[in-house]
Amino acid sequence: MLAYQRAGLDRQTTSEPADAGSARQDGNRLQEDLPDAETASCFVAGEIWDPGQISDDDLLARFRSAAVTKARKRFEQGVLVELSRGTKPTARFLDEACTVRFLVPRDLRYASADCAESQLPLWVPLAVWAFRELPIGQLAGLLCLQHADLPAPTAVLDDLDVLLDEFCRDGLNGIAGSWSARLSRVEQSLRGEGLVWPAELVADLRHQQEMYQQHDARFEPQQVVHLVGELTARMRAIACGTRAAPQLMIRGTPSDRPTEIAAGRMIGVGLGIRPGQRHATLSAYLQDADSGSVVAVERTFADPDPQSGDAPRSFTDLAATVVVRGVSLAALASSQLLLKSGKRTPSGVLILPRTAGSLSVNPQSFQWEQLKPPFAAESFAQLAARFESLPPSYLRPRRRTENVHAVAVAAAESATFDVAHQRLTAVLRDARGGTALLVHPFHTRGREGVGELLGTLQQRGAQVRFVCGHVRAAGRTLEIYPISVIVDDGTRRWGLQPWVSNNLAAHEGGSEPAVQAACEQSAVEQFSRQLGELLSDLLLTGVTRSDGTRWGEQAELGRQLGFVRLVAPVAELADSLNSQASTLRSTPTAAVQHARELCLLSRIITE
């Protein structure tokens, strides 16, 4: 406020207000604590600036020489950091989980970090030097300065490779009873070697196997295909020591571990839903007001048995489920949560305390200007630059919140419901003129939320101020799948959750979109879906009990569509299955390798 007043005083041409003299006196008295007029003007105008412009002399003037020398040695050892240039640039170090924020242009006194104050002389210089390495003109990017190759733990990778081969050979139906215990031991070995994300994948695969044995409705065959494919991708990248993607993102870092939360304030930023074949997973997303990290509180609900005749509950009913102290998931996603204790898993899931006195929930006013970057993005251009620099998702950290962002927008335009693809779309425009496409799929169990979102965007599109959701890059276009939309009519702000009813239909005049039996799919999308179904069946029965007829038909369909690289392993798998069917004693080694290759390609297709 004082910086804004001082910048305004320099531009005044009319008579000064009565309190201008006292304001100038305050400004003179606090001159040592304020940025200069040029810096203040830049801050008011919201100009993008680069902390890399800060000189080493400025660093030595702010921090002791010994501390800067220590920071230089640490920088030369290598860093992995995600950088964002903007009005408040941020540097998020991924190797040791520290985020540095520069709040005032070119003034190190206003640099902050989510670490102990005694560690600022280490992390602030590291952030400044990292920004110097980011190409000029690039708004965001991933910087990996890794000088030494990380060793590949070949023994544990070989053990995992054998288990995956057995899994593909025998399938979930015929896998040995000792397989799960052996897989659990490999998981512990992976964690001991620092391979956090492969260990998390192994844990998820073992969980899927247990749910299949227990006939749990949460079991999802397609998820098994993707787990095997992603494990194959990460194992290959670790074994060959590739530098095409940072090894620490593929493997995981020491900071990717279960973390106890002593105390904190969480801001609800939205409610997401992942519908499955026979279940639905609801996630309430929250940002830590101090550290800026984003977590999710999850609950999975199994659908009723189809033979019971009971209809699945709507998403609105599921979101009304109480998770803590009379607070539902939907309320948690739009409130403030005060925690005295808790636990955050490596995947970013928040485990709430069981004792009622350890937390309290209060409403929020949706002043999302206070949300912390890099979760809070300043523009779509900044987000686009970030995603351009990242490796594909199957080689990135496996956090639930990895691609969740909140973006300030100026308006939402051209809101419509695409009947052919059964989804709502709208064009979002930010203050700098950048655009992104808002996409929300239609689901029968969440039809009320879709109608309210469509009515709000059509009637109050100019009043939309923030959109939070899952962001993905589709070619040159950014797509945002919203979990919340914040509207400001000039007198109040409110949040809208697209997946559930917000009781706004009467107020907004929302209309229920037209529904057809099934959305249209292109031939390529149908081929991808059929490939996933074939792989799901293969991993259920195993390669030794599978037939190659359907695989041969799939290979022919792929050739007709023009696929070359994708069709090759499909045709080879069909030949291997047909060969083993006509041979009395055959080894399915080749068929197993083709199946794993196709699981990997199926996972890549999801990109």
N, C-alpha and C positions, 0 to 999 in steps of 0.2 A: 504493500500500500504506500509506504513512504517513497519507494523508488518511482512508483507511478505518479505520485504528487510532484516529485522533483522534476520529472520529465515534463509534466504538464505546466509547471511554472515557467520553464524556459520557452514555452510556445505561446504564453498568454500575451495578447495584444490589447485586451481591455483592462479596465481597472481591477486591481487586486481585491479579492474578498476580504472581509474583516479579519479573518483568521490567517491570512496569507503570511503576515509578519511572523506569527508564532510558528507557522509551518516552516518558514525559512530558518528561523532560529533552531527548530528541532532538527532540520536538515543539516545545518552547520555543526550542531552539537554531535550529531550521529554520523558525521561525514566519514569517519574511519570505518563504520559498519555498513556503509552503502556503496553500491557500485557507482562508477562515474556516470555522467549524463548520457554519454554515447551508449554505454552498456545498458542503462535503464531504458533508453529509447528502443534499443533492439529488443529488449525483453518485452516491452509493452506491445510492440508491433508483431511479436510472435514470429520472428525470423529464425530460419534454420541456421544453426552454427555447428562448428566442428571442434570438439575438445582437443583434437590433434594440433590445433593452432597454439595451444599453450606451450610455452618454451620450457626447456630444462631449467633456465634461470628462474622462471616463475615457480617451478617445483622446488628448487633449492631455497627460494625465499620463503616458501610455505612450510617445508618439512626439513628436518635435519639432514645434513649431507650423508651421514652414515645410513639413515633410513632409505634415502634415494638409491644409494649404492647397493643396498640389500635388495631393493625392489628390482634394480637392473639385473642382478644375478638371477633372480627368480624369473624375470622375463626371458632371459637367454636360455633358461631351461625348457621353455616352451609353455604356451598357454592355449586354451580353447575358449573362445569368447564370442558371444553374439552381440553385435554392435548395432545401435540405432541412432542416426543423426536426426535432430529435430530441434524444437524450441527448448526441450529438456532432454538432451541426449542421455542414453543409458548404455552401460556395458555389463552384460550378464555373463559372468564367468561360469562355464559349465563344468570345469574340472574340479572346482572347490566350492561351488554353490555360493557365490557372492555377487551381488548386483550393485554397481556404482551409478549414481545419478548426479548429473550436473544441473543444478537448479537455476543458476544465474550465469549468463554468458561470460566466459573468460575470467571467472572469479572463483578460485579454488576454495575460498572460505565457505562457499555454499555447496560444495561437493559433499554428498552423503552416501552411505553404503549400509547394507544390512549386516554389519559386523561390529565387533567391539571398536570403540573409538581409537583404541591404541593400534588397531590394524589399518586405519586410514592411510598412514604414510606408505603402506605396502600396496594397497589396492588402487588408490587414486593414480599414482604414477603408472601402474600397469595399464589402467584404462586409457590414460592419455597416450601412451606409446602404442597401444593397440589401435586407437583411432588413426594414428599416423599411417598405419599399414593398410587401412581400408582405402580403396581407390577413390580419388577425388570425384565428387558428384554422385557417388553411390549412397543412397539414404540408409540402407541397412545391409548387413552381411554377416556371414560366419567366418571367423578368422581362426585358423588352426596353425600354430607355429610349433610343430612337433619335430624335434631334431633327432631324437633317438627312436629306433624301432622298438616296439613293444614285443616281448617274447610271446610266441604262440604255444599254449599248453597242449601239445599234440596228444598226450596220453588221454586226458579227459575228453578231448574232442573225438578221438578214435572210439572211446567207449560209447559216447553219445551216438556216433555214426552207426555203430553196430545195433544199438537199440532202435534207432529209427528204421534201419533196414528190416529188423524183425517185425516192427510195427506194420510196415507196408506189406511185408510178406504174409503175415498171419491175419492182419486186420483186427478190429476190436472184438469180433466174434471168436477168434481162435487164438488170441494172444495168451502166452503162458502166464500162470498165476504169479510167478516171481518177477514178472516184467515191471510191475509198478514199484516194487521195493528196490529193484536195481535202478530204475529211473530216479527214485528219490535220492539214492546215494550219489548218482551223477549230479543231481541238482546241488547237493551240498558241496561237491568237489568244484563245480563251476563257481559257486559263490566264494569258495576259498581261493580261487585263482583270480578273483576280481571280475569275472564275467557275469555282471549283474543281470543284463537284459536276456542273454541266453538262459540263465537260470530261471528268470521269471517266465519265459516261454515254456520251459520244461515243466514248471509248476502248473501252468495253465493247461498244458497237454495232459498231465497226470490227473488234473481235476476233471477234464472232459471225460477221461476214461472211467473215472469213478462214477460220474453222473450217468454214463451209459450203462454201467453194471447195475446201478440202482434204479434204472428206468426213470430217471429224473427228467421232468419236462424241460429243464433248463439246458439239457444237452443239445448241441447244435453241430450237426455234421459238417457244415460249410466252415465253421470256425476251426475244426480239426484240420481241414485242408490248408487253411491259411497259416496255422501254427507250424505245421510241418514245412511248408514252403518258406516261411520267414526264418525258421531255425536253419534250414539248408543255406539260405542266403548269408546269414550272419556267420555260420561256421566256415563257409568258403572265404568270406572277407577276412576273418581272423586268421585262418590258416595261411593265406597268401600274404598277409600283412599289407593289404592295399592302403594307399593313401588317397585314393579317389574320394573317399569319405573318411572323416576323422575316426580313428580307432576308438577313441573314448566315447563317441556317440554309439558306435556299434557294440562295444563291450559294456559300457557303464562306467561310472566313476565312484570313488569312495564316498561321495556325498549322496549317491543313490542307494540309500539304505533306510530302514525304518527309523523314523525320527520322533522322539517324544516332544510334545508341545507343552511347555510349562504354563504359558498364559498367552492370550492374544485376542484380538478383535477381528472377526471375519465379516465381510460384506457379501451378501448374497447377490449373485450376478445373473442367475437364470436357472431354468429347469430344462434338462435334456432327456430324451427318451430314445432308447434303442429297441425297437420291436424285433423279437425273434420269432422262430417258427411256432413255438409253444410257450413263449414267455415274453416278458417285457422288463427291461432294466431302466429304472429311473435314476437320474443323477442330479442332485442339487449342487450347483457350482458356487464357490465362495473364494474371495481373495483376502489374504491376510493383509490387514491395513498397515502393518509395520514392515514386513519383508517384501510384500508384493507377490508372493507365491500364490498359486491357484490350486485349490483342492476340490474334491468332489465327495459328497456323501451319497452312497449308492444303496439301492434296494432292488432286488430282483423278485418278480412276482410270476409264478407259474400259472399258466392258463388252466381252466377246468378240463377234465378228461372229455374228449369229444363225444364219448359214448354216454356221458351223463346228461347231455342235452342242455347243460347250462351255458349261457353265452359269456364270453370273456368280459370282465369289467372294463368300463371306459377308462381312458387315461386320467380323466378328471377324478374319478373315484379312487384310482390307485394313488394319485398325487395327494389325496386327502388323508392318506395313511399317516398316523402319528408315529414319529420317529423318536421324539424326546420331549418330555415335559408338556404334553398336549400340543406340540407344534408339528404340523404336517410337513411333508417334503416340499409342497408348493410354497408354504409360508416360509420355510427355511431358505428357499432360493430367492426370496425377495425381502429378507430381513437382515438385521445385524445380529451376529452370534458372538457372545462374550464367553470365552473359554478359560477355565482355570487349569485344565489338563486335556490331553488328547494324544493321538498318535497318527502320524502320516506315513503311509506305506511308500515304497519306491515308485509305485505306479501313480501316486498322487491321490490315493483314496484316504479320506479323513475318517478315522475311527473315533466316534464320540465316546466320552466317558459314560459309565453306567450310573454314577451317582448324580442325583438331581441337583445337588448344590454346586456342581462343578461347571455349570453353564447357565446362561440366561439368554433369552431372545427378545429383541426389541425391534420395532419398525424402523425403516430407513426412509430418507427423503429423496433418494436417487440423485444426490449431488455427485454424479459420476466424474466430474472434472477432477475429483480428488483421487480417483483410481490410479494406481501406479503402473508405469510402463515397465517392461515391454508388453505386458498383457494389454494395457490401454494404449492403442495405437493412435497417432495423431492424424494419419491420412491413409488412404488406400495405397498411395504410391509407396509409403514406408512399408506397409504389409507386403506388397508385391515384391519389393526388393528383398525382404526377409525370406520369402518362400523361394525366390530364385536362387538363393545361396545355399539352401538346405539340401541335404541328400534325400532320397526317397524315404517314405515313412517306414518301410521295412528295415531301414538301417539307422533310424533315429531312436531317441529315447521312447520307451513305451508308456509314457505318462498319459493318463486319461485326458489331461488338460493341455496336451502338447500343442494343439492347433486351435485352442479357444482364445478369442480376442474380443475386446470391446473397442468400438470405433465411434468417434464423434462424427455425426452426419449433419448436413444442412437440410436435407429433405429426402423423401422417398417418392419416386415418381413411377408412372405407368404400371401400377399394381393391377394384376390380372390373374385369373385362374386358367392354367393350361389344361384343358379337358383331355387332350390326347395323352399327355404325360402325367396327368393327375398330380399337379403340383402348383403351388402359388409362386409367382415371380414378381419382382419389383426392382426398379433401378434405384440404387442408393447413390447420393451425391454428397461429397464432403466439402468443407469450406474452401479447399484449394482447387476445386473443379474435378477431382478424380471421381471415378465411378466404380461400382461393384454391383454384382447381381445377387439380390436376396432370393433364396430358393427354400421353400418349405414344402415337403412332400405331404400329400393327403393320406390320411389313415382313417378308416371308419371309426375307430375308437377315439379319435381326437378331432372329429369333425367340427365340434363347437369352437375349438381354438382356431381352426383354419378360417371359419366364417368370421370370427371376431377380428382376426388379424387382417383379413381382406378388407373388411369394412373400415377398420382404423386407417389402413394405408391409403385407401381411396378417399376418405373424407378428411383425414388429418395428416396426410403425407408431409405437408410443409411444417408440421409441428413435431415430427420425429427428430430426436436429438442424439440418441445413442442406439446402437444395435450391437448386441453381444451374441456370438455364436461360433460354430465350427467353421474355420476358413480353409478353403482349398483353392489351389491354382488350377484352372481349367484352360489350358492354352495361355492366351494373353489376358484372360478374364479372371477376376477374383470372384469366387462364389462364397456366400456366407449363408450357412444354415442356422437360422436364429434360434437362440434359447431364451432371449428376452429382447423387447423393444421398449425404449423409454420415450414417452411423449410429454411435451411441455406446452400447455395452452396459454402460458403467460401468467397464470395465477397459481398453478400447481403442476406437479409432475407425478406421473404414475407409470408403473411398469406393466407390460403385457407379456404373458407367457404363451407362446404360440401353440404348445402341445395340449393345453388344457383350457377349460372354460374360465374366463375371467369375469363373468357376469356383466359383460359390456355390450351384449347384442342389442338390447333395447336402447342403450345410450348411443351406440355408434351406428345403429342401423345395419349391422352386419348381416350378410346373406349367406346361406349355406351353399357351397359350390356344387355344381353339377357333377354327378358321379357316374362313371361307366363301369362295366363289368371288370375290365382289366385295361391297364394303360398300354399304349402301343410301345413296342420295342423294335429297334432296328435289327437287321439280320446279324450284325456283329454282336449286339447285346444278347440276342438269343443264343448265338454260338458260345459266348462266354458263360452264360447261365447253364447251358447244357453241359459244358465242360466241367463246371463246378459240381453239378449233380452226379456226373459219371465218376469223378474223383471221390466224392463223398461215399458213393456206393462201393468203390474199390477199397477205401480204407475201412469200411465196415466188414466186408467179407474177406479181404486180403487178396493179394495177387494170385496165390495158388488156387483159389476157388473162383476166379473171375473168367469171363468169356470175352474173346476179342471181337465178336461180331459188331457190337455197338460201337466199339472204338474204331473199327474200320469204317463204319458209316460216318462217324464224327470226322475222321480224317478226310473223307471224300467231301463232306460239307465244307470243311475248312479250305480245301483246294478251290472249290467253286467260289468261295468268298475272296480268294486271292491271298490267303495266308501262306507263308513259306516256312519261316523259322518255327512258328507255333505248331504247324502241321507235322513237322518231322518227328518229334518225339511221340505224337499221337499215333502216327502210322507205325513207328517202331514198336510201340507198346502193343498195338493190335497184332503185329507179326509175332512178337514174343509170346503173347497169350495164346494165339492159335498154334504156335509151335509146341508149347508145353502141353496143350490139350491132345496133340497127336503123338506125343512122346511118352513112353512108359515111365521112364525115370529122367526127369529134367530138373535143372536148377534154375530158380526164378531170379537169378542175380540181375540179368539184363533188364527184365521187366520191372524189378524193384527200382533200379536206377532211373528208368524212364518215368516211373510213377512219381518219384521224388522231384525229377526235373519238371514235370507238369504241375506239381503242387507249387513249386517256385514260380513258374510262369503264371499260374492262376493268381498267386498273390501279387505279382507285378501288375496284372491286368487291373486290379482294384485301384491302382494309382490313376 
